[in-house]
Amino acid sequence: METLNITILNPKAKKLLKDLADRNFIEIKDDGSKELKKLLDKIRNNSQEEISMEEITKEVEIVRKARYEKEKSSN
């Protein structure tokens, strides 16, 4: 299996890709970046001060560490 990142320049190409997916030749997955951008925009809009990517990353690392320690202690 090979994974490719494709930029669609012509709307007709999108239809061709959907047809290939319908025939089970390829699988189309959403990379989730649009959802992440929407979430970040929502967080930033609801904040009274601007939140940097560094601050978000730091918070994510804190949550991951806590989750890892919780999983580790339960095993």
CYANA upper distance limits for C-alpha pairs under 8 A (distance plus 0.5 A):
  8 ILE  CA     13 ALA  CA      7.03
  8 ILE  CA     14 LYS  CA      7.19
  9 LEU  CA     13 ALA  CA      8.04
 10 ASN  CA     14 LYS  CA      7.83
 11 PRO  CA     15 LYS  CA      7.41
 12 LYS  CA     16 LEU  CA      6.95
 13 ALA  CA     17 LEU  CA      6.71
 14 LYS  CA     18 LYS  CA      6.70
 15 LYS  CA     19 ASP  CA      6.67
 16 LEU  CA     20 LEU  CA      6.79
 17 LEU  CA     21 ALA  CA      6.71
 17 LEU  CA     26 ILE  CA      8.37
 18 LYS  CA     22 ASP  CA      6.61
 18 LYS  CA     28 ILE  CA      8.43
 19 ASP  CA     23 ARG  CA      6.88
 20 LEU  CA     24 ASN  CA      6.87
 20 LEU  CA     25 PHE  CA      5.83
 20 LEU  CA     26 ILE  CA      6.41
 21 ALA  CA     25 PHE  CA      6.20
 21 ALA  CA     26 ILE  CA      5.30
 21 ALA  CA     27 GLU  CA      5.97
 21 ALA  CA     28 ILE  CA      7.24
 32 GLY  CA     36 LEU  CA      6.88
 33 SER  CA     37 LYS  CA      6.60
 34 LYS  CA     38 LYS  CA      6.71
 35 GLU  CA     39 LEU  CA      6.67
 36 LEU  CA     40 LEU  CA      6.63
 37 LYS  CA     41 ASP  CA      6.56
 38 LYS  CA     42 LYS  CA      6.63
 39 LEU  CA     43 ILE  CA      6.69
 40 LEU  CA     44 ARG  CA      6.53
 41 ASP  CA     45 ASN  CA      6.46
 42 LYS  CA     46 ASN  CA      6.69
 43 ILE  CA     47 SER  CA      6.75
 44 ARG  CA     49 GLU  CA      8.32
 44 ARG  CA     50 GLU  CA      6.76
 44 ARG  CA     51 ILE  CA      6.61
 47 SER  CA     51 ILE  CA      8.01
 51 ILE  CA     55 GLU  CA      6.91
 51 ILE  CA     56 ILE  CA      7.65
 52 SER  CA     56 ILE  CA      6.98
 53 MET  CA     57 THR  CA      6.55
 54 GLU  CA     58 LYS  CA      6.61
 55 GLU  CA     59 GLU  CA      6.77
 56 ILE  CA     60 VAL  CA      6.70
 57 THR  CA     61 GLU  CA      6.69
 58 LYS  CA     62 ILE  CA      6.87
 59 GLU  CA     63 VAL  CA      6.88
 60 VAL  CA     64 ARG  CA      6.62
 61 GLU  CA     65 LYS  CA      6.52
 62 ILE  CA     66 ALA  CA      6.75
 63 VAL  CA     67 ARG  CA      6.63
 64 ARG  CA     68 TYR  CA      6.53
 65 LYS  CA     69 GLU  CA      6.63
 66 ALA  CA     70 LYS  CA      6.62
 67 ARG  CA     71 GLU  CA      6.66
 68 TYR  CA     72 LYS  CA      6.47
 69 GLU  CA     73 SER  CA      6.56
 70 LYS  CA     74 SER  CA      6.76
 71 GLU  CA     75 ASN  CA      6.95
